[in-house]
């Protein structure tokens, strides 16, 4: 199945993690039975894996975990736009050649129509067209509560109508009294739904709350 040792060694990670399919597993074992160099290389991989497992595990701080989730969400958003752009290019490519004649004719007609008339200057900046926008908080309910020393970070699903569909706490204390206050805040607040191509759609809002005090 494999032609050389380099190709075999490219599957060592999956082999040690037991992620190989049956055909690949048989091919690797057959090769290892006759190749001493690859057996030594695999032994080094196993030694490195054992040393890594002995390292102490450290818990990721809540703030860092939240930043990682935000970065991952942004990457998914960019990937969606890139895939959309590729599909749009593939769909328009067969129409580019027939449409080029029409575009050229339109440009000629426009130039003949405008002639030498000066165009008025426009200092208004262009408004960027956003294909996808996340949901936003419009009004947060003015309810007094205390989260303690650490902020409460939560994820709130918002449907296309701007209605809350529950919430999930990512970090912070989780006492019954705090949950009662959070229920009041979330369900008495108003949210703007996410949009995709100008149409409302489902989305999620990430909130970080800490010691909010309202004075009359």
C-alpha positions in Angstrom: 0.0 0.0 0.0 2.9 2.4 0.8 5.9 3.0 -1.5 8.6 4.2 0.9 9.5 4.7 4.6 8.6 8.4 4.5 5.0 7.7 3.6 4.8 5.0 6.3 6.1 7.4 9.0 3.5 10.0 8.0 0.9 7.6 9.6 2.8 7.0 12.8 0.7 9.5 14.8 -2.6 7.9 13.7 -1.0 4.5 14.4 -0.1 5.3 18.0 -3.5 6.9 18.6 -5.3 3.9 17.0 -7.0 6.0 14.4 -5.8 4.0 11.3 -8.3 2.1 9.1 -7.8 -1.7 8.9 -5.9 -1.6 5.5 -3.5 1.1 6.7 -2.9 -0.8 10.0 -2.0 -4.0 8.2 0.3 -2.2 5.8 2.2 -0.5 8.7 2.6 -3.7 10.7 3.8 -5.5 7.6 6.4 -2.8 6.8 7.6 -2.7 10.5 8.2 -6.4 10.4 10.9 -6.0 7.7 12.2 -2.4 8.3 14.4 -1.9 11.3 14.9 1.8 10.6 11.1 2.4 10.9 10.9 0.3 14.0 13.5 2.6 15.6 11.7 5.7 14.5 8.4 4.3 15.9 10.2 3.6 19.2 11.3 7.2 19.3 7.7 8.4 18.7 6.4 6.1 21.5 9.1 7.5 23.9 8.2 11.1 23.0 4.5 10.3 23.5 5.2 8.8 26.9 7.2 11.9 28.0 4.4 14.2 26.9 1.8 12.2 28.9 3.9 12.7 32.1 3.8 16.5 31.8 1.4 18.1 34.3 -1.9 19.4 32.9 -2.7 23.0 33.4 -6.2 24.4 33.4 -6.9 27.1 30.9 -8.0 30.4 32.6 -11.6 31.4 31.8 -10.6 34.7 30.1 -8.2 32.8 27.8 -10.8 30.2 27.0 -13.3 33.0 26.1 -10.7 34.7 23.8 -10.1 31.3 22.1 -13.8 30.8 21.5 -14.1 34.3 20.1 -11.1 33.7 17.7 -12.6 30.4 16.6 -15.9 32.0 15.9 -14.2 34.7 13.8 -12.3 32.0 11.8 -15.6 30.2 11.1 -17.1 33.5 9.9 -14.1 34.2 7.6 -14.2 30.6 6.3 -17.9 30.9 5.5 -17.3 34.1 3.5 -14.4 32.6 1.6 -16.4 29.5 0.7 -19.3 31.8 -0.4 -16.9 33.8 -2.6 -15.5 30.7 -4.3 -19.0 29.4 -5.1 -20.0 32.8 -6.4 -17.0 32.9 -8.7 -17.7 29.4 -10.0 -21.3 30.3 -10.7 -20.4 33.5 -12.5 -17.5 32.2 -14.5 -19.6 30.8 -17.4 -21.4 34.1 -17.7 -18.3 36.3 -17.7 -17.6 36.1 -21.4 -21.2 36.7 -22.7 -21.6 39.5 -20.1 -18.4 41.3 -21.1 -19.9 42.5 -24.4 -22.9 43.9 -22.6 -20.7 45.6 -20.0 -18.6 47.2 -22.7 -21.6 48.5 -24.5 -23.0 49.9 -21.3 -19.7 51.7 -20.6 -19.7 53.2 -24.1 -23.3 54.4 -23.8 -22.6 55.9 -20.4 -19.6 57.8 -21.7 -21.6 59.2 -24.7 -24.4 60.2 -22.4 -22.2 62.0 -19.8 -20.0 63.7 -22.3 -17.9 66.3 -20.6 -20.3 67.1 -17.8 -18.4 67.4 -14.5 -19.4 64.9 -11.8 -20.2 66.4 -8.4 -17.8 65.4 -5.6 -19.2 63.2 -2.9 -17.4 63.2 0.5 -19.8 60.7 2.1 -17.9 57.4 2.9 -19.2 54.2 1.4 -21.2 52.0 3.8 -19.7 48.5 3.8 -22.2 45.7 3.0 -22.0 43.1 5.7 -23.2 39.7 4.5 -23.4 38.3 8.1 -23.8 40.2 11.3 -23.8 38.8 14.8 -26.7 39.4 17.3 -26.3 42.4 19.6 -27.7 43.6 23.0 -30.1 46.4 22.6 -31.3 47.0 26.1 -29.9 45.2 29.2 -32.4 45.0 32.1 -31.4 47.3 35.0 -31.4 44.8 37.8 -29.0 45.0 40.7 -26.9 41.9 41.5 -23.3 40.9 42.4 -21.2 38.2 40.8 -18.5 38.2 43.4 -14.8 38.5 42.5 -15.1 36.9 39.1 -17.2 37.9 36.2 -19.9 35.6 35.0 -19.5 34.7 31.3 -22.4 33.3 29.5 -23.6 32.3 26.0 -27.1 33.3 25.0 -28.8 31.8 21.9 -31.0 34.4 20.1 -33.5 33.3 17.5 -34.4 35.2 14.3 -37.2 37.1 16.1 -34.7 38.4 18.7 -36.1 36.1 21.5 -33.9 34.4 24.1 -33.7 30.6 23.9 -32.1 30.0 27.2 -28.5 30.6 28.2 -25.4 28.7 29.3 -22.7 29.8 31.9 -19.1 29.4 30.7 -17.3 30.7 33.8 -18.1 32.3 37.2 -20.1 31.2 40.2 -23.3 29.2 39.7 -25.4 29.8 42.9 -29.3 29.5 42.9 -29.6 33.2 43.9 -27.3 34.3 41.0 -29.2 32.1 38.6 -32.5 33.7 39.7 -31.0 37.2 39.0 -29.6 36.1 35.7 -33.0 34.8 34.6 -34.6 38.2 35.4 -31.8 40.1 33.5 -31.8 37.8 30.4 -35.6 37.6 29.9 -36.2 41.3 30.6 -33.5 42.4 28.2 -34.0 43.0 24.4 -31.7 41.7 21.7 -31.2 42.4 18.0 -31.0 39.1 16.0 -28.2 38.1 13.8 -28.6 38.7 10.0 -27.4 36.8 7.0 -27.7 38.6 3.6 -30.0 41.2 5.4 -32.4 38.5 6.7 -32.7 37.8 10.5 -31.3 34.4 11.5 -30.4 32.5 14.7 -27.1 33.4 16.5 -25.4 33.6 19.9 -24.4 36.4 22.2 -21.5 36.2 24.6 -22.0 38.4 27.8 -19.5 39.1 30.6 -21.2 40.5 33.7 -19.5 41.8 36.9 -21.0 43.7 39.9 -23.7 45.7 38.2 -25.3 48.3 40.5 -28.3 50.5 39.5 -29.0 53.6 41.6 -32.3 55.5 41.4 
